[in-house]
Amino acid sequence: MSSWILLVIAGLLEVGWAIGLKYTQGFTRPLPSILTVAAIIASMGLLSFAAKSLPIGTAYAVWVGIGAFGAAVLGMVLFHEPATAPRLFFLGLLLVAIVGLKATSGTH
């Protein structure tokens, strides 16, 4: 499997565990806590595999970017966090940065 695909999956798992933190209620709810910890482990494991063949700075920035973008969007959808024009603008910039890092990484 491509390192980029692993990295995207790792980023999506990061979104999952970031959102999962809200549902754990401070790790007092067992099932959400177990799922969140599993997502953390899987996300970091996939990041480490992807980083074997991708530049670490690029891999980490893309991983964090996917997580931040996804958590912010899901926060708006699931938790009714503000979806103001400035927030959406900066999320758009974040998405451009993620794509730009991939495009300029020199890897396929």
N, C-alpha and C positions, 0 to 999 in steps of 0.2 A: 504494500500500500504506500502511496506517495506521502512524503513527509508533510507536504502542504495539507493533504487531507487529514492526516493525524493531527496537525496543528489546529485546523478548523474544528475538528471534533473536540479537541482539548479545550478550545475557546468556548464552544457551546456547553461543555460540561462546567466550565467556570461560571457561565451564566446561571446554570442550574444550581451550583452550590451557593452562589451569591444570593440568589432569590431564596434558596432553601434556608439560608440563615434566618430570614424573617420568620419562616414557618417553625423553626426549632424552638422559638421563644426562649432564647438563651440556653439551648441544649437541654431543655426540660421536657420536651416531647420526644419520646423514643424513636418512632418511625421516621419523622422528618430529620431527626438528628443522625440516624444511621444512614439514610439516603444522602444527606449532605456530606457526611464524612466520606462515604463511598465515592461521591462525585469529586471531592477534593483529591482523593488519592488517584482516581482514574485520570483526572485532568492533568495533574502534575506528572503522572507516569507517561501519558501521551506526549506532553510537552518535552519530557526528557528524551523520548525516542525521536521526536521531530528535530530536536536540537543536535542530534548526532550528525545530521547532514545539512542543517540550515545554520546560518550565522546566528549566534545566541542573541545578539541585540535585536535582530529582526524577529526571531521566533518569539522572544519574550514580549516585545512591543506589540506584535500582532495578537498574541494570546491575551495580553492585558486589554488591548483595544477591543477585541471581540467581546470579552467579558464585561468591560465597562459599557460598551454600546448596548449590548443585550440586556444587562441589568437595568440600565437607565430606561430603555424602551419598555421592558416588562414592568418596571416600577410605575411607569405612567399608566400602563394598561391594567395591571393587577391591583395596584395600591393607590391609584388615582393621584399620583404625584403630578405636579404641574407640568404641562406640555406647552410651555410658552414658546413663542417664536425664537427668542435667543437660545433656549435650550435645544430646540430642534436644529437651529443653525449650527451650533457647536457639535451636536451629534453628527450632522452631515459632514462637518470638517473632520471629525474622528473617523468616519467611514472612508473619506477620501485619503486620510493618512494611512489607514490599514491597507487599502488597495495600492497606494503609492509605495509602501514598504515592500509589498509583495512584488510589484512590478519592477522595482529597482534592486531587488535582492541578488540578481544574477544567478538565481537557481530556478529550476523548473518545478 
